[in-house]
Amino acid sequence: MRRRGQSTVEWALVVAVLVVAVVAGAYVFVPGFQTAMDDAGGALSTLYASGDLAK
């Protein structure tokens, strides 16, 4: 006797847990990444505006 429905439910739970983990990770890491990119953009803007980019 094979229980295919049970394995389908188990896979659905695994996928749901992975989705929750990805969303939680995004909430943890995205703000820091956003800040780092904003800082890098500001530094490049300042460097470009000062004319020191050609050195």
C-alpha positions as CSV (number, residue, x, y, z in Angstrom):
1,M,0.0,0.0,0.0
2,R,1.5,3.3,-1.1
3,R,0.6,6.6,0.4
4,R,1.3,9.2,-2.3
5,G,-0.8,11.9,-0.7
6,Q,1.2,11.8,2.5
7,S,4.5,12.4,0.6
8,T,2.9,15.3,-1.3
9,V,1.8,16.9,2.0
10,E,5.3,16.4,3.4
11,W,6.9,18.1,0.3
12,A,4.4,21.0,0.6
13,L,5.5,21.5,4.2
14,V,9.2,21.4,3.2
15,V,8.6,24.0,0.5
16,A,6.5,26.2,2.9
17,V,9.3,26.1,5.5
18,L,11.9,27.1,2.9
19,V,9.7,30.0,1.7
20,V,9.4,31.2,5.3
21,A,13.2,30.9,5.7
22,V,13.9,32.9,2.6
23,V,11.4,35.7,3.5
24,A,12.9,35.9,7.1
25,G,16.4,36.0,5.6
26,A,15.3,38.9,3.3
27,Y,14.0,40.8,6.3
28,V,17.3,40.3,8.1
29,F,19.8,40.9,5.3
30,V,18.1,43.4,2.9
31,P,18.3,46.5,5.2
32,G,22.0,46.0,5.7
33,F,22.6,45.4,2.0
34,Q,20.5,48.4,1.1
35,T,22.6,50.6,3.5
36,A,25.9,49.3,2.1
37,M,24.8,50.0,-1.5
38,D,23.6,53.5,-0.6
39,D,26.9,54.2,1.1
40,A,28.9,52.8,-1.9
41,G,26.7,55.0,-4.3
42,G,27.4,58.0,-2.2
43,A,31.1,57.4,-2.1
44,L,31.2,57.0,-5.9
45,S,29.1,60.1,-6.4
46,T,31.5,62.1,-4.2
47,L,34.5,60.6,-6.0
48,Y,33.1,61.4,-9.4
49,A,32.1,64.9,-8.4
50,S,35.6,65.7,-7.1
51,G,37.2,64.7,-10.3
52,D,39.6,62.2,-8.6
53,L,38.1,59.4,-10.7
54,A,40.7,59.8,-13.5
55,K,43.7,59.1,-11.2
